[in-house]
């Protein structure tokens, strides 16, 4: 139960939080894979080809790394005092990765990945 004997079960809360963040990470991972496919289909003649491929690759790497951190956090008991310092460090690292991933994805969007077929080559 989320509340046990009038107090918040922090381990259950942290696990649910990690699962929710992981689901958002999976959605962003799918969007980046789709963007990578679109830019690869456009080929090297796309003006920002190298830039966008590098940005998407870094974003995908950060997302996978954050996913691994979420899995590691979900496996530990937050109520165990011995785990709390390590979980805090992992949580801070995962939060930083998610933040940088969001910033990178703003730049990916700014460089304008278009889906092939919508804008035929000339």
N, C-alpha and C positions, 0 to 999 in steps of 0.2 A: 504494500500500500504506500501511496505517496506520503501520507502523514501517518506516523505510527506513534501511538500513545501521546498525541498532542504535539509532537515535534516533527519537523521536516526530515524525511529520509534523504540525506544529501547524496548518498550513493545512487539511489534510484533517480533523483533529479539530474545528477550529472550524466547518468547513462542516457536518459531521455534527451537531454540537451545534445549530447554527442551524436545520437542517432538522427536528430533533426538537422544538425549541421552537416552530417554525412549525406543526407538526402539532398540538401541544397548543393553540396559539393558534386554529387553525381549528376544533377541537372546541369550545372556549369560545365562539367566534364563532357557531357553529351553535346552541349552547345559549342564548346571548343573543338571537339572532334569534327563536327559539321562544318565549322569555319575553316578548319585545316583542310578538309576535303575540298571545299569550294576554292580555296586559294591554290591548292595543288592542281586542281582541274584547270584553273586559269593559266597556270604555267608561269615561267620566268618573265614573260613579257608584261605581267602585271607590275605596275609602277613600284609598289612597295612589297614585292614578293618576298625578298629575304627578310625584311623587317618584320612582316606579319608572321612568317613561318617561325622566326626566332621567338617573337613574343608569344605565339600560341604554344610553342614547345616549352618555354619557360613556365607559362601558365599551367600547362598539363603536368609538368614535373612538380610544381608547387602543390597542385591539387592532389596528386598521388601521395606526396610526402605528408600533407595535412591529413589525408585519409588514414595513412599508417599511424599517425599520432593519435587520431580519434580512436582507432582500434586499440592501441596500447592503453589509452586512458580508460576506455570502457571495461577493460579486463581487470583493472585495479579497484580495490575497495577504498572509497574516499573516507569512510569512517575510521579506517585504520590510520592512526597518527603517523606511522612510519612511512606511509605512502603519500601523505599530503604535500610534502615539499616537492617531490618528484612530479606529482600530478599538477601542481601549480606551474612548474617549469614547462611541462608538456603542454598545458593549456595555453600559457603565454606564447609559446612557440607556434602552436596551431593557430591562435588568433592572429599573430603577426603574418603567418603564411596566407591566411584567408584575406587579410587586409591587402597584402601585396598582390595577391591574385586578382582582387577586385580592381586595383589600380591598373595592373597590366591589361585587364580586359577593357578598361576605359580606353586605353591607347589602341587596342586591337579594333575596337569599334570606330575610333577616330580615323584610323587608316583605311577604313571602309572596305571590308571584305564583302564582295557581291557574290551571290550564287550564280554559278554558270548556267546559262540558258536564259536568264532574265535580261542580260545585256550581251547580245551576240557580238562576237568579234568582227572587226571591220577590216 
